[in-house]
Amino acid sequence: MSLLEVEDLTVNFYTEEGVVTAVDDLSFRIDRGEKFGVVGESGAGKSVTALSVMRLIEEPGRIESGTIRFDGQDLMELSDSAVRDVRGNDIAMIFQDAQTALNPVYTVGEQISEAIRHHLDYSDAEARDRTIRLLDDVGIPEPEARYDDYPHEFSGGMQQRAIIAMALSCDPELLIADEPTTALDVTIEAKILDRLDRLADEYDTAIQLITHDLGVIAEMCDRVMVMYAGRAVENAPVEELYYDPKHPYTVGLMSAIPRIGDRQDRLQTIPGTMPDLVEVPSGCSFHPRCPFAEEACTRKQPPLVDPETGDGVGLSDRSAACLAYTGDLDSELDYEVEVKGGRGSPPDDTQPDPRGGRTDTEPLQADSDPVGLDTDLLDRDGPDDSGGQQDG
Ligand SMILES: Nc1ncnc2c1ncn2[C@@H]1O[C@H](COP(=O)(O)OP(=O)(O)OP(=O)(O)O)[C@@H](O)[C@H]1O
């Protein structure tokens, strides 16, 4: 049994513009201690998926269908108070914006101690000791002195470390980290991810890491789910995703991988934007942006299948949702990918022979005429967060 099993999850938002299907029949699982990445552009449904797992979807949103099992318990059937116990004790969540997670009127140390006292049966002195140890663990210098600082006395990076300490304070089984470092400078981002990675091992905590940045996923994840317009389009172990991506959308995301000191690279990305989720394109929702799209793609929604055999797959198997793998396309996908250098790459020794003659992070292009794709159009409003601001 996996730690988390999500099956056929569908989440709608009932807005004035219409019904937004933010998550559409999504299934995935996370094993104990596993580091699971969820990647996709803004609006893919990553955060809504995470909020559903925490049972935090609010009006006008509604979990329409599906099951969410955590440690064998059906979260959808638990009472609100039982869910609150799970939150904090068993599942913790870190959001992108530390400032909203820390209460400005209490000291950082007091807030973490309070969480510990609330969730674990600790005395004041024990909670204080554990807090100081945690602040030290997440890399806050002089933790005893910083215990009494207020959040505004911490830098952005230090605040985010404090949030990680708070999330780990009750020793959760699963830590959901939603863009935990997006607001930070790249070098601080790398350090914090590294720390999070090591602490997850130490505390034996599984991580669901949500990001629009494949470089961040490469940094620490074991397995990845790529999301597009509320659906999973590819599932793979991280190295396989890098060196042998199967879905054209994944290939497009590869060209948006940033390098240290070279943030502009990520602007080179997939033409077009995520569709309006009130009126998702017919067939494969990626087809208007896909350089390989054929007429069949406008009609048929591709199922997630084993890309080698075209057969159906289990929740954590290698899979891709593209008609190229169900035998419904006239032509084959013809692309080359090479990711080299930068923190986006796994170490060389994990690299299976990347098929020769690949181009270096070229934007996705095809020889054939794409359906409805303006190849001159480079989207500059995509998943960019350069400038350090949170998007969307
Ligand atoms: N409260 C809400 N009301 C209406 N629509 C919502 C609400 N929350 C989310 N959505 C819609 O759900 C879709 C998915 O949003 P979600 O935040 O999960 O995307 P994401 O992949 O996490 O993107 P980001 O990287 O921007 O956080 C979006 O189209 C969004 O407009």
The ligand as a Gaussian input file, in Angstrom:
#p B3LYP/6-31G(d) Opt

LIG

0 1
 N      -10.684000      29.656000      -6.195000
 C      -10.738000      29.446000      -7.503000
 N      -11.752000      29.917000      -8.250000
 C      -11.825000      29.695000      -9.575000
 N      -10.896000      29.005000     -10.277000
 C       -9.859000      28.508000      -9.597000
 C       -9.711000      28.710000      -8.187000
 N       -8.563000      28.116000      -7.800000
 C       -8.023000      27.578000      -8.917000
 N       -8.788000      27.808000      -9.992000
 C       -8.527000      27.397000     -11.361000
 O       -8.000000      26.106000     -11.387000
 C       -7.006000      25.976000     -12.380000
 C       -5.804000      25.298000     -11.838000
 O       -5.186000      26.122000     -10.867000
 P       -3.915000      25.694000     -10.022000
 O       -3.653000      26.798000      -9.061000
 O       -4.089000      24.341000      -9.477000
 O       -2.780000      25.660000     -11.118000
 P       -1.249000      25.433000     -10.858000
 O       -0.827000      24.382000     -11.803000
 O       -0.978000      25.176000      -9.423000
 O       -0.657000      26.822000     -11.298000
 P        0.298000      27.822000     -10.503000
 O        1.678000      27.416000     -10.880000
 O       -0.091000      29.147000     -11.067000
 O       -0.012000      27.695000      -9.048000
 C       -6.740000      27.374000     -12.901000
 O       -7.337000      27.501000     -14.170000
 C       -7.431000      28.277000     -11.932000
 O       -7.971000      29.368000     -12.603000

